[in-house]
Amino acid sequence: MMVMQRDKRANLWKATIFSRRGTFEILSRLEKNPMRFSEIYSVFKGSPATLSSRLRQLEMLKAIHRDIQVEPGKAITVSYVITEKGKKALAAYRNFVDIVSE
């Protein structure tokens, strides 16, 4: 019984991530191209801390992943890339918006 309640709470937490400000804007931007933190932040309406938190949450949900490029003699480059799971969540969100907009 406790495991079921824990699972429900975990699923509710996951759902609330997608309802938070900026989440779908981030996924929409990443749908077009992978982006670095600074590129996302330049169009994000929020603080760097909020963006960082949102990116970590989306990564935990496997909606995005960080692509880390290491080239000898150059700085490490980190880009964020939308995953198939993130694309499905974005499509579901758009379908929901279409339904409630009718």
Secondary structure, DSSP 8 states (H G I E B T S, - for coil): -HHHHHHHHHHHHHHHHHHSTTHHHHHHHHHHS-B-HHHHHTT-SS-HHHHHHHHHHHHHTTSEEEEEE--TTS--EEEEEE-HHHHHHHHHHHHHHHHHH-
